């Protein structure tokens, strides 16, 4: 390190000295002086050397461009050869590798610059029918975009692991202590109740199983209902304290408003209120962390973005302190039917069960548990809050849609003014709008890996230990896949359409080998009673993943999105300040594939407290 610093110091000293001399020279006016003679000698020498230097740069640039063009042409020819069905080996097709221009780096620069643009370009150029290899420096993975192939992977959940994606998130995003990473990597027991036959991992150390088991158990049934109702109650309290009366006020940024109030309510509902007493700036720090997830993933160095790393350090430190404080006040083993469903220290039984399971694992230090908790906060807020924003924004842009949505919502309002979240989640238009928001505004990557055997995807064989990546946004825009439900293509997949997931009486839900152009646009009256349906769309609509590893928090997220929309628009009149601003607002695709896509700009809204409840008619 010292030699590097010495070299850099010497370099900068020489550069500074050169510029200093030039500065003095530029001030020389008298061409008869000795200084002017020095200037003439320096300028001719410097320009001579500079000319050689620039000629060298030009030659090097030309050579580099030639190498890049040649590399691209050769890799393109090989790609076309590999993807040709006639190129068979032992009855199976080889995985074609995407063309690249830069030797050794392959597609790394394009992927790091903008994963979303890279994947969109790949889909538009090569289609989604076949899997293909992507290489980024020493890393290599297989992209799977075909609907049938995606379903094959989801059906093979027991044979596959999501370990590569998990280890990536732990090491790069959540800053899990390095000494704990091998513990996660060593768990080869799978996620099923019964471990793999060959596994020798101690039952208590089956961390992937315990993560899935506790989440599935405590994010469903009565526990889910209680947490959802608690969330809505806390959110109502948050909104009741707002300094908003029946006069219009302007919010400069609706998304920021939702970040603060929705995240506060969600964290309190899940983790208790004590964490805010211990760490008042939790929400502010979390959203700073969230907007730097891409930087952490790309390993942007700490010296380049020191504030971002300090925020993550502060989050982990304070979450660790809260964990120790919660243990001093509450017993995380108390998760029986007679124990409290929620307390202010740990919050829900979900948090207690997770913590209790981790305490049985000697490798799970306080730092590792803090990283796990940060990951849970990220998972429960990073997708839900952007989705809530877009749900509300689409309703504000279309008054007719807003009225229809609120009509369904108010039909679920109880006598005490609270909403029945279970009933909300059954209403067709509310659900269809929810599904459409997630289709367009969630962009996640799902990584699967077969550690022991090759994976067959139709005629293609993916070698074992090769990570297979599925991207929800690619699936959401794959027109060929969505043609199985012709009506879903009545509007372009790139556009938001709240009725895309509705099925009207007399319509068929699926038609194999059908294309939108073969079917007329369907027009329906408001009096018809459609139903919400995802039938036939497995492998197309995958914002929560699929198979055994489908997101266990999806039911709470649905309650959170529909409940927040219903409460906000029943308690307040809200309208956009500028309809043009609202219509032009686009999602920030730089966030893909890390989850919910935030808006690329701010949306100004006016709001006032309602004097009377909206009608459900």
DRENLUMZA-656094 format. One record per residue (C-alpha): x, y, z; residue number from 1. Coordinates in nm, 4 decimals. Layout:
# residues N
> X	Y	Z	NUM
...
This chain:
# residues 617
> 0.0000	0.0000	0.0000	1
> 0.2897	0.2331	0.0855	2
> 0.4558	0.1846	-0.2524	3
> 0.1285	0.2636	-0.4301	4
> 0.0825	0.5814	-0.2279	5
> 0.4446	0.6835	-0.2933	6
> 0.3966	0.6309	-0.6669	7
> 0.0751	0.8320	-0.6715	8
> 0.2388	1.1125	-0.4719	9
> 0.5322	1.1242	-0.7149	10
> 0.2938	1.1283	-1.0116	11
> 0.0812	1.4126	-0.8733	12
> 0.3913	1.6135	-0.7764	13
> 0.5239	1.5916	-1.1318	14
> 0.1858	1.6816	-1.2816	15
> 0.1561	1.9759	-1.0430	16
> 0.5084	2.0886	-1.1281	17
> 0.4396	2.0722	-1.5013	18
> 0.1241	2.2802	-1.4681	19
> 0.3112	2.5258	-1.2452	20
> 0.5757	2.5758	-1.5122	21
> 0.3113	2.6233	-1.7773	22
> 0.1414	2.8804	-1.5559	23
> 0.4637	3.0810	-1.5260	24
> 0.5335	3.0450	-1.8944	25
> 0.1907	3.1748	-1.9905	26
> 0.2665	3.4960	-1.8063	27
> 0.5819	3.5634	-2.0140	28
> 0.5205	3.8553	-2.2503	29
> 0.8704	3.9740	-2.3505	30
> 0.9797	3.7407	-2.6272	31
> 1.3328	3.8867	-2.6081	32
> 1.3892	3.7682	-2.2526	33
> 1.5606	3.4474	-2.1524	34
> 1.2270	3.3275	-2.0226	35
> 1.0775	3.3620	-2.3688	36
> 1.3624	3.1559	-2.5091	37
> 1.2889	2.8914	-2.2465	38
> 0.9227	2.9079	-2.3434	39
> 1.0061	2.8503	-2.7087	40
> 1.2302	2.5531	-2.6252	41
> 0.9692	2.4028	-2.3895	42
> 0.6814	2.4508	-2.6316	43
> 0.8593	2.2884	-2.9272	44
> 0.9813	1.9998	-2.7148	45
> 0.6450	1.9525	-2.5470	46
> 0.4471	1.9713	-2.8705	47
> 0.6871	1.7274	-3.0367	48
> 0.6460	1.4789	-2.7528	49
> 0.2725	1.5456	-2.7411	50
> 0.2408	1.4703	-3.1105	51
> 0.4091	1.1357	-3.0642	52
> 0.1971	1.0719	-2.7615	53
> -0.1281	1.1457	-2.9446	54
> -0.0196	0.9357	-3.2413	55
> 0.0425	0.6504	-3.0008	56
> -0.3009	0.7036	-2.8401	57
> -0.4646	0.7083	-3.1816	58
> -0.2955	0.3858	-3.2856	59
> -0.3840	0.2178	-2.9570	60
> -0.7454	0.3316	-2.9868	61
> -0.7717	0.2044	-3.3428	62
> -0.6213	-0.1293	-3.2430	63
> -0.8546	-0.1583	-2.9438	64
> -1.1591	-0.0788	-3.1560	65
> -1.0506	-0.3350	-3.4130	66
> -1.0099	-0.5994	-3.1425	67
> -1.3515	-0.5148	-2.9937	68
> -1.5253	-0.5262	-3.3326	69
> -1.3538	-0.8516	-3.4235	70
> -1.4410	-1.0013	-3.0844	71
> -1.8046	-0.9017	-3.1255	72
> -1.8312	-1.0408	-3.4780	73
> -1.6728	-1.3720	-3.3796	74
> -1.8850	-1.4058	-3.0644	75
> -2.1991	-1.3180	-3.2635	76
> -2.1221	-1.5862	-3.5213	77
> -2.0628	-1.8371	-3.2445	78
> -2.3872	-1.7352	-3.0728	79
> -2.5834	-1.7914	-3.3928	80
> -2.4124	-2.1248	-3.4426	81
> -2.4762	-2.2416	-3.0847	82
> -2.8436	-2.1449	-3.0873	83
> -2.9036	-2.3302	-3.4129	84
> -3.1148	-2.6384	-3.3409	85
> -2.8926	-2.8409	-3.5700	86
> -2.5964	-2.7966	-3.3363	87
> -2.6759	-3.0901	-3.1063	88
> -2.4540	-3.2671	-2.8595	89
> -2.5796	-3.5987	-2.7224	90
> -2.9343	-3.5050	-2.8124	91
> -2.9330	-3.1725	-2.6277	92
> -2.8574	-2.8162	-2.7245	93
> -2.5636	-2.6189	-2.5923	94
> -2.6390	-2.2955	-2.4100	95
> -2.5479	-2.0098	-2.6449	96
> -2.3298	-1.7350	-2.4952	97
> -2.4369	-1.3769	-2.5645	98
> -2.2168	-1.1824	-2.8050	99
> -1.9682	-0.9450	-2.6428	100
> -1.7200	-0.6836	-2.7560	101
> -1.4662	-0.6617	-2.4737	102
> -1.2368	-0.9618	-2.4241	103
> -1.2186	-1.0997	-2.0688	104
> -1.4845	-0.8578	-1.9421	105
> -1.7473	-1.0005	-2.1814	106
> -2.0860	-0.8372	-2.0938	107
> -1.9738	-0.6958	-1.7573	108
> -1.9730	-0.3282	-1.8592	109
> -2.3221	-0.3364	-2.0131	110
> -2.4621	-0.5294	-1.7193	111
> -2.3066	-0.2993	-1.4601	112
> -2.4066	0.0199	-1.6430	113
> -2.7770	-0.0622	-1.6683	114
> -2.9040	-0.4170	-1.6051	115
> -3.2530	-0.3166	-1.7192	116
> -3.1439	-0.1719	-2.0541	117
> -2.9119	-0.4654	-2.1089	118
> -3.1857	-0.7233	-2.0497	119
> -3.4462	-0.5283	-2.2489	120
> -3.2013	-0.5089	-2.5377	121
> -3.1309	-0.8803	-2.5186	122
> -3.5030	-0.9616	-2.5151	123
> -3.5781	-0.7325	-2.8103	124
> -3.2852	-0.8646	-3.0132	125
> -3.2838	-1.2356	-2.9394	126
> -3.6293	-1.3046	-2.7962	127
> -3.7244	-1.5062	-2.4892	128
> -3.7672	-1.8559	-2.6302	129
> -3.4252	-1.9979	-2.5501	130
> -3.1996	-1.9756	-2.2444	131
> -2.8580	-1.8207	-2.2956	132
> -2.5349	-1.7660	-2.1092	133
> -2.4233	-1.4254	-1.9864	134
> -2.0620	-1.3748	-1.8848	135
> -1.9442	-1.0845	-1.6733	136
> -1.5725	-1.1174	-1.6133	137
> -1.5186	-1.4402	-1.4172	138
> -1.8911	-1.4742	-1.3424	139
> -2.1276	-1.6694	-1.5626	140
> -2.4996	-1.7357	-1.5384	141
> -2.7860	-1.8565	-1.7526	142
> -3.0828	-1.6286	-1.8281	143
> -3.4162	-1.8110	-1.8448	144
> -3.7047	-1.6137	-1.9993	145
> -3.9224	-1.8763	-2.1689	146
> -4.2531	-1.9241	-1.9820	147
> -4.2341	-2.3043	-1.9965	148
> -3.8729	-2.3072	-1.8797	149
> -3.9582	-2.0780	-1.5880	150
> -4.2392	-2.3116	-1.4848	151
> -3.9984	-2.6057	-1.5070	152
> -3.7647	-2.4352	-1.2610	153
> -4.0487	-2.3500	-1.0239	154
> -4.1735	-2.7098	-1.0334	155
> -3.8199	-2.8294	-0.9575	156
> -3.7864	-2.6208	-0.6409	157
> -3.6898	-2.9183	-0.4225	158
> -3.3970	-3.0037	-0.6496	159
> -3.2769	-2.6446	-0.6801	160
> -3.1312	-2.3926	-0.4410	161
> -3.1354	-2.0142	-0.4348	162
> -2.8011	-2.0119	-0.2565	163
> -2.6064	-1.8073	-0.5171	164
> -2.8533	-1.5185	-0.4929	165
> -2.8659	-1.5461	-0.1142	166
> -2.4882	-1.5373	-0.0778	167
> -2.4690	-1.2430	-0.3183	168
> -2.7212	-1.0429	-0.1128	169
> -2.5629	-1.1362	0.2195	170
> -2.2116	-1.0428	0.1178	171
> -2.2671	-0.7389	-0.0999	172
> -2.5918	-0.5780	0.0149	173
> -2.6427	-0.6723	0.3802	174
> -2.2747	-0.6766	0.4811	175
> -2.3096	-1.0039	0.6698	176
> -1.9854	-1.0768	0.8615	177
> -1.7473	-1.2603	0.6299	178
> -1.6859	-1.5371	0.8785	179
> -2.0577	-1.6284	0.8724	180
> -2.0935	-1.6615	0.4931	181
> -1.9436	-2.0161	0.4862	182
> -2.2135	-2.1229	0.7340	183
> -2.4847	-2.0289	0.4829	184
> -2.2906	-2.1881	0.1968	185
> -2.2416	-2.5149	0.3859	186
> -2.6142	-2.5758	0.4381	187
> -2.6929	-2.8351	0.1725	188
> -3.0017	-2.9754	0.3474	189
> -3.2566	-2.7932	0.1306	190
> -3.5715	-2.6097	0.2350	191
> -3.8072	-2.9058	0.2724	192
> -3.9085	-3.0347	0.6154	193
> -3.7115	-3.3508	0.5480	194
> -3.3450	-3.2732	0.4733	195
> -3.1604	-3.4077	0.1717	196
> -3.0566	-3.7672	0.2245	197
> -2.6875	-3.6904	0.1704	198
> -2.6810	-3.3864	0.3998	199
> -2.5013	-3.4032	0.7342	200
> -2.6027	-3.0549	0.8509	201
> -2.7323	-3.0438	1.2073	202
> -3.1104	-2.9873	1.2177	203
> -3.0714	-2.6657	1.4181	204
> -2.8201	-2.5344	1.1621	205
> -3.0535	-2.5727	0.8628	206
> -3.0713	-2.1976	0.8188	207
> -3.2424	-2.1986	0.4775	208
> -3.5139	-2.4301	0.6082	209
> -3.5699	-2.2286	0.9265	210
> -3.5937	-1.9031	0.7330	211
> -3.8600	-2.0479	0.5038	212
> -4.0417	-2.2365	0.7799	213
> -4.0781	-1.9443	1.0212	214
> -4.1864	-1.7047	0.7454	215
> -4.4430	-1.9426	0.5980	216
> -4.5856	-2.0238	0.9409	217
> -4.6119	-1.6713	1.0805	218
> -4.7059	-1.4893	0.7596	219
> -5.0225	-1.6878	0.6997	220
> -5.3504	-1.7688	0.8717	221
> -5.4430	-1.5961	1.1964	222
> -5.0940	-1.4456	1.2400	223
> -5.1178	-1.2779	0.8995	224
> -5.4632	-1.1430	0.9797	225
> -5.3474	-0.9954	1.3108	226
> -5.0371	-0.8342	1.1601	227
> -5.2360	-0.6860	0.8706	228
> -5.5003	-0.5420	1.1028	229
> -5.2294	-0.4090	1.3334	230
> -5.0583	-0.2415	1.0376	231
> -5.3774	-0.0664	0.9261	232
> -5.4516	0.0453	1.2822	233
> -5.1024	0.1916	1.3261	234
> -5.1217	0.3590	0.9843	235
> -5.4542	0.5196	1.0763	236
> -5.2961	0.6544	1.3955	237
> -5.0025	0.7892	1.1930	238
> -5.2354	0.9664	0.9508	239
> -5.4597	1.0994	1.2292	240
> -5.1616	1.2895	1.3712	241
> -5.0949	1.4690	1.0431	242
> -5.1408	1.8436	1.0520	243
> -5.3999	1.8280	0.7739	244
> -5.7531	1.9627	0.8072	245
> -6.0286	2.0350	0.5542	246
> -5.8169	2.3000	0.3773	247
> -5.5978	2.1964	0.0872	248
> -5.2252	2.1593	0.1525	249
> -4.9580	2.0670	-0.1003	250
> -4.7196	1.7753	-0.0595	251
> -4.4060	1.8312	-0.2691	252
> -4.3309	1.4584	-0.2975	253
> -4.5975	1.1889	-0.2569	254
> -4.3393	0.9102	-0.2663	255
> -4.1436	1.0589	0.0237	256
> -4.4674	1.0972	0.2205	257
> -4.5441	0.7272	0.1728	258
> -4.1887	0.6224	0.2549	259
> -4.2131	0.7882	0.5949	260
> -4.5610	0.6860	0.7039	261
> -4.6017	0.3440	0.5420	262
> -4.2583	0.2217	0.6512	263
> -4.3096	0.3467	1.0057	264
> -4.6413	0.1622	1.0329	265
> -4.5079	-0.1560	0.8700	266
> -4.1987	-0.1750	1.0911	267
> -4.4000	-0.1105	1.4071	268
> -4.6544	-0.3750	1.3095	269
> -4.3844	-0.6335	1.2429	270
> -4.1046	-0.5434	1.4856	271
> -4.2671	-0.3432	1.7650	272
> -4.2355	0.0180	1.8725	273
> -3.9260	-0.0084	2.0925	274
> -3.6938	-0.0031	1.7937	275
> -3.7981	0.3573	1.7220	276
> -3.7261	0.4536	2.0818	277
> -3.3794	0.3051	2.0408	278
> -3.3277	0.4286	1.6855	279
> -3.5456	0.7313	1.5921	280
> -3.3865	0.7804	1.2476	281
> -3.4433	0.4196	1.1371	282
> -3.6800	0.5025	0.8496	283
> -3.4651	0.7860	0.7150	284
> -3.1505	0.5714	0.7263	285
> -3.3267	0.2731	0.5726	286
> -3.4368	0.4656	0.2640	287
> -3.0852	0.6031	0.2188	288
> -2.9638	0.2438	0.2349	289
> -3.2346	0.1366	-0.0100	290
> -3.1350	0.3877	-0.2762	291
> -2.7744	0.2617	-0.2565	292
> -2.8492	-0.1088	-0.2962	293
> -2.7310	-0.0951	-0.6565	294
> -2.4036	0.0657	-0.5473	295
> -2.3455	-0.2002	-0.2822	296
> -2.4191	-0.4718	-0.5375	297
> -2.1714	-0.3301	-0.7878	298
> -1.9076	-0.3043	-0.5147	299
> -1.8645	0.0694	-0.5567	300
> -1.5748	0.1373	-0.3172	301
> -1.6324	0.2897	0.0248	302
> -1.4035	0.5849	-0.0465	303
> -1.6264	0.6797	-0.3429	304
> -1.9580	0.6795	-0.1495	305
> -1.8544	0.6958	0.2179	306
> -2.1915	0.8339	0.3350	307
> -2.3767	0.5330	0.1911	308
> -2.1531	0.2897	0.3754	309
> -2.1758	0.4880	0.6979	310
> -2.5559	0.4656	0.6796	311
> -2.5422	0.0886	0.6389	312
> -2.2962	0.0602	0.9260	313
> -2.5252	0.2725	1.1413	314
> -2.8280	0.0605	1.0525	315
> -2.6547	-0.2645	1.1433	316
> -2.5104	-0.1237	1.4646	317
> -2.8433	0.0129	1.5867	318
> -3.0399	-0.2954	1.4838	319
> -2.7910	-0.4971	1.6867	320
> -2.8434	-0.2698	1.9879	321
> -3.2212	-0.3011	1.9513	322
> -3.1884	-0.6807	1.9370	323
> -2.9974	-0.6862	2.2654	324
> -3.2464	-0.4459	2.4245	325
> -3.5432	-0.6556	2.3082	326
> -3.3858	-0.9647	2.4638	327
> -3.3562	-0.7820	2.7948	328
> -3.7291	-0.7035	2.7919	329
> -3.8936	-0.9988	2.6170	330
> -3.8507	-1.3748	2.5746	331
> -3.8228	-1.4679	2.2071	332
> -3.9105	-1.8305	2.2813	333
> -4.2666	-1.7326	2.3808	334
> -4.4471	-1.8140	2.0570	335
> -4.7089	-2.0566	2.1857	336
> -5.0851	-2.0194	2.1315	337
> -5.1284	-1.8698	2.4788	338
> -4.8461	-1.6185	2.4400	339
> -4.8942	-1.2595	2.3283	340
> -4.9270	-1.2147	1.9549	341
> -4.7403	-0.8832	1.9670	342
> -4.5300	-0.6903	2.2140	343
> -4.3521	-0.3547	2.1805	344
> -4.0044	-0.5106	2.2007	345
> -3.9909	-0.7859	1.9374	346
> -4.3233	-0.7116	1.7738	347
> -4.4759	-1.0212	1.6146	348
> -4.4205	-1.3894	1.6783	349
> -4.2498	-1.3932	1.3383	350
> -3.9637	-1.1848	1.4769	351
> -3.9461	-1.3929	1.7948	352
> -3.9464	-1.7221	1.6052	353
> -3.6700	-1.6051	1.3710	354
> -3.4556	-1.4810	1.6560	355
> -3.5121	-1.7983	1.8592	356
> -3.4115	-2.0152	1.5622	357
> -3.0933	-1.8125	1.5040	358
> -2.9939	-1.8399	1.8693	359
> -2.9712	-2.2171	1.8257	360
> -2.7040	-2.1636	1.5587	361
> -2.3602	-2.0893	1.7115	362
> -2.2428	-1.9299	1.3864	363
> -2.5174	-1.6656	1.3901	364
> -2.3499	-1.3808	1.5743	365
> -2.5254	-1.0592	1.6699	366
> -2.3870	-0.8977	1.3545	367
> -2.5234	-1.1778	1.1357	368
> -2.8654	-1.1519	1.2991	369
> -2.8654	-0.7749	1.2485	370
> -2.7963	-0.8301	0.8770	371
> -3.0875	-1.0755	0.8612	372
> -3.3188	-0.8189	1.0211	373
> -3.2043	-0.5493	0.7798	374
> -3.2802	-0.7914	0.4974	375
> -3.6309	-0.8437	0.6344	376
> -3.6912	-0.4672	0.6557	377
> -3.5656	-0.4321	0.2989	378
> -3.7884	-0.7148	0.1723	379
> -4.0999	-0.5840	0.3477	380
> -4.0602	-0.2190	0.2454	381
> -3.8508	-0.2079	-0.0709	382
> -4.1288	-0.3570	-0.2841	383
> -4.4444	-0.2532	-0.0993	384
> -4.3874	0.1228	-0.0797	385
> -4.3139	0.1756	-0.4530	386
> -4.6150	-0.0447	-0.5337	387
> -4.8409	0.1605	-0.3064	388
> -4.7147	0.4783	-0.4713	389
> -4.7933	0.3539	-0.8224	390
> -5.1313	0.2142	-0.7160	391
> -5.2356	0.5530	-0.5789	392
> -5.0806	0.7421	-0.8710	393
> -5.2693	0.5388	-1.1320	394
> -5.5937	0.6082	-0.9445	395
> -5.5160	0.9811	-0.9254	396
> -5.4489	0.9903	-1.3011	397
> -5.7852	0.8311	-1.3828	398
> -6.0833	0.9626	-1.1842	399
> -6.3156	0.6984	-1.3292	400
> -6.0816	0.4211	-1.2172	401
> -6.0463	0.5839	-0.8762	402
> -6.4232	0.5878	-0.8331	403
> -6.4586	0.2217	-0.9265	404
> -6.1757	0.1194	-0.6941	405
> -6.3164	0.3164	-0.4021	406
> -6.6605	0.1689	-0.4644	407
> -6.5147	-0.1785	-0.4126	408
> -6.3085	-0.0618	-0.1152	409
> -6.5949	0.1068	0.0692	410
> -6.7989	-0.2121	0.0395	411
> -6.5339	-0.3627	0.2723	412
> -6.5587	-0.0867	0.5335	413
> -6.6825	-0.2006	0.8752	414
> -6.9225	-0.0065	1.0973	415
> -6.6320	0.1230	1.3081	416
> -6.4693	0.2717	0.9964	417
> -6.1900	0.0142	0.9644	418
> -6.1409	-0.2020	0.6566	419
> -6.1740	-0.5779	0.6360	420
> -5.8435	-0.6624	0.4670	421
> -5.9490	-1.0171	0.3883	422
> -6.2519	-0.8937	0.1935	423
> -6.0488	-0.6197	0.0224	424
> -5.8229	-0.8910	-0.1157	425
> -6.1180	-1.0604	-0.2889	426
> -6.2490	-0.7653	-0.4921	427
> -6.1862	-0.8127	-0.8671	428
> -6.0854	-0.4633	-0.9800	429
> -5.8813	-0.3936	-0.6662	430
> -5.6946	-0.7184	-0.7288	431
> -5.6515	-0.6651	-1.1018	432
> -5.5098	-0.3163	-1.0468	433
> -5.2801	-0.4578	-0.7791	434
> -5.1581	-0.7334	-1.0133	435
> -5.0991	-0.4841	-1.2946	436
> -4.9016	-0.2501	-1.0687	437
> -4.6790	-0.5376	-0.9608	438
> -4.6388	-0.6601	-1.3179	439
> -4.5045	-0.3246	-1.4373	440
> -4.3446	-0.1792	-1.1236	441
> -4.1669	-0.4758	-0.9659	442
> -3.8396	-0.5824	-1.1265	443
> -3.6709	-0.8652	-0.9390	444
> -3.4188	-1.1349	-1.0218	445
> -3.4701	-1.4929	-0.9048	446
> -3.1583	-1.7094	-0.8975	447
> -3.1742	-2.0887	-0.8936	448
> -2.8920	-2.3390	-0.8989	449
> -2.8705	-2.7171	-0.9209	450
> -2.5719	-2.8162	-0.7125	451
> -2.5701	-3.1860	-0.7987	452
> -2.7224	-3.2511	-1.1424	453
> -2.7673	-3.0886	-1.4811	454
> -3.0997	-2.9150	-1.5455	455
> -3.2982	-2.9824	-1.8611	456
> -3.4947	-2.6921	-2.0076	457
> -3.6657	-2.8362	-2.3117	458
> -3.3881	-2.9373	-2.5520	459
> -3.1287	-2.7342	-2.3601	460
> -2.9096	-2.8651	-2.0807	461
> -2.7813	-2.6321	-1.8115	462
> -2.4682	-2.7745	-1.6447	463
> -2.4821	-2.8260	-1.2698	464
> -2.3534	-2.5423	-1.0522	465
> -2.4610	-2.2903	-1.3182	466
> -2.6769	-2.0127	-1.1684	467
> -3.0047	-1.9727	-1.3583	468
> -3.1563	-1.6243	-1.3452	469
> -3.5198	-1.5352	-1.4107	470
> -3.6208	-1.1693	-1.4337	471
> -3.9760	-1.0664	-1.3544	472
> -3.9656	-0.7691	-1.5918	473
> -3.8630	-0.9831	-1.8889	474
> -4.1514	-1.2194	-1.8119	475
> -4.3917	-0.9265	-1.7705	476
> -4.3185	-0.7955	-2.1212	477
> -4.2939	-1.1282	-2.3053	478
> -4.5765	-1.0932	-2.5559	479
> -4.5522	-1.4517	-2.6816	480
> -4.6005	-1.5854	-2.3298	481
> -4.8978	-1.3623	-2.2499	482
> -5.0745	-1.4710	-2.5691	483
> -5.2011	-1.7728	-2.3766	484
> -5.4592	-1.5297	-2.2339	485
> -5.5519	-1.3295	-2.5487	486
> -5.7456	-1.0590	-2.3659	487
> -5.4350	-0.9613	-2.1673	488
> -5.2910	-0.8315	-2.4946	489
> -5.5832	-0.6025	-2.5764	490
> -5.3555	-0.3224	-2.4549	491
> -4.9758	-0.3167	-2.5036	492
> -4.7838	-0.4876	-2.2242	493
> -4.5719	-0.1743	-2.1867	494
> -4.8833	0.0231	-2.0830	495
> -5.0678	0.0174	-1.7515	496
> -5.4140	-0.1355	-1.7837	497
> -5.6119	-0.1956	-1.4658	498
> -5.8412	-0.4573	-1.6244	499
> -5.5713	-0.6842	-1.7660	500
> -5.6407	-0.9589	-1.5116	501
> -6.0208	-0.9503	-1.5277	502
> -6.2202	-1.2274	-1.6925	503
> -6.5755	-1.1460	-1.7982	504
> -6.8631	-1.3931	-1.8271	505
> -6.8471	-1.5946	-2.1466	506
> -6.4763	-1.5373	-2.2073	507
> -6.2265	-1.8199	-2.2213	508
> -5.9357	-1.7734	-1.9829	509
> -5.6743	-1.9500	-2.1883	510
> -5.6133	-2.0184	-2.5521	511
> -5.2964	-2.1952	-2.6483	512
> -5.1133	-2.0705	-2.9566	513
> -5.3423	-1.7658	-2.9683	514
> -5.2293	-1.4165	-3.0543	515
> -5.3848	-1.0829	-2.9731	516
> -5.4171	-0.9876	-3.3372	517
> -5.6569	-1.2802	-3.3844	518
> -5.9006	-1.1403	-3.1306	519
> -6.0922	-0.8117	-3.1279	520
> -6.0630	-0.5696	-2.8378	521
> -6.3269	-0.6647	-2.5811	522
> -6.5585	-0.3911	-2.4612	523
> -6.7620	-0.4421	-2.1458	524
> -7.0159	-0.2426	-1.9528	525
> -6.9765	-0.1491	-1.5883	526
> -7.2794	-0.3659	-1.5037	527
> -7.1016	-0.6901	-1.5905	528
> -6.9467	-0.8856	-1.3045	529
> -6.5942	-0.9895	-1.3956	530
> -6.3684	-1.2018	-1.1805	531
> -5.9992	-1.1671	-1.1101	532
> -5.7852	-1.4483	-1.2480	533
> -5.4192	-1.5410	-1.2814	534
> -5.5024	-1.8723	-1.4484	535
> -5.2617	-1.9632	-1.7256	536
> -5.0126	-1.6917	-1.6295	537
> -4.7632	-1.8987	-1.4312	538
> -4.4257	-1.8056	-1.5733	539
> -4.5594	-1.4672	-1.6926	540
> -4.6691	-1.2914	-1.3729	541
> -4.3883	-1.3604	-1.1250	542
> -4.3339	-1.0525	-0.9028	543
> -4.3151	-1.2870	-0.6019	544
> -4.1201	-1.5638	-0.7683	545
> -4.2713	-1.9094	-0.7755	546
> -4.2563	-2.2647	-0.6540	547
> -4.1390	-2.3596	-0.3074	548
> -3.9477	-2.0332	-0.2752	549
> -4.2340	-1.7990	-0.3608	550
> -4.2155	-1.4912	-0.1381	551
> -4.3845	-1.5826	0.1935	552
> -4.4674	-1.2163	0.2568	553
> -4.6835	-1.1809	-0.0536	554
> -5.0123	-1.2008	0.1381	555
> -4.9097	-0.9282	0.3825	556
> -4.7863	-0.7142	0.0923	557
> -5.1248	-0.7472	-0.0776	558
> -5.3085	-0.6450	0.2401	559
> -5.0630	-0.3592	0.2878	560
> -5.1079	-0.2211	-0.0655	561
> -5.4867	-0.2509	-0.0832	562
> -5.5351	-0.1379	0.2769	563
> -5.3116	0.1679	0.2445	564
> -5.4859	0.2787	-0.0740	565
> -5.8293	0.2349	0.0862	566
> -5.7429	0.4194	0.4074	567
> -5.5690	0.7114	0.2382	568
> -5.8408	0.7801	-0.0156	569
> -6.1213	0.7294	0.2344	570
> -5.9677	0.9675	0.4899	571
> -5.8366	1.2325	0.2495	572
> -5.9215	1.4040	-0.0756	573
> -5.6067	1.3763	-0.2860	574
> -5.5414	1.5148	-0.6326	575
> -5.2318	1.5780	-0.8404	576
> -5.1079	1.9354	-0.8753	577
> -5.0203	1.8851	-1.2422	578
> -5.1836	1.6142	-1.4501	579
> -4.9096	1.6548	-1.7107	580
> -4.6505	1.5897	-1.4423	581
> -4.8382	1.2782	-1.3323	582
> -4.8858	1.1432	-1.6844	583
> -4.5184	1.1959	-1.7713	584
> -4.3853	1.0322	-1.4545	585
> -4.2005	0.7077	-1.5250	586
> -4.0448	0.4412	-1.3030	587
> -3.6719	0.4615	-1.2458	588
> -3.5417	0.1515	-1.4211	589
> -3.1994	0.1961	-1.2625	590
> -3.3479	0.0109	-0.9643	591
> -3.4026	-0.3069	-1.1688	592
> -3.3570	-0.5888	-1.0755	593
> -3.3551	-0.5068	-0.7031	594
> -3.7326	-0.4918	-0.6438	595
> -3.9901	-0.2142	-0.6508	596
> -3.9241	0.0619	-0.9029	597
> -3.9512	0.4094	-0.7473	598
> -4.0598	0.7088	-0.9555	599
> -3.7912	0.8810	-1.1599	600
> -3.9117	1.2190	-1.0305	601
> -4.1337	1.3795	-0.7711	602
> -4.5122	1.3874	-0.7842	603
> -4.6742	1.6901	-0.6219	604
> -5.0213	1.6370	-0.4792	605
> -5.2800	1.8374	-0.2878	606
> -5.4621	1.6782	0.0014	607
> -5.7215	1.7662	0.2620	608
> -5.8991	1.5664	0.5265	609
> -6.2388	1.4350	0.4210	610
> -6.5434	1.5591	0.6085	611
> -6.7540	1.2573	0.5062	612
> -6.6747	0.9069	0.3835	613
> -6.6903	0.8362	0.0097	614
> -6.9851	0.6343	-0.1143	615
> -6.9554	0.2729	-0.2214	616
> -7.1963	0.3295	-0.5082	617
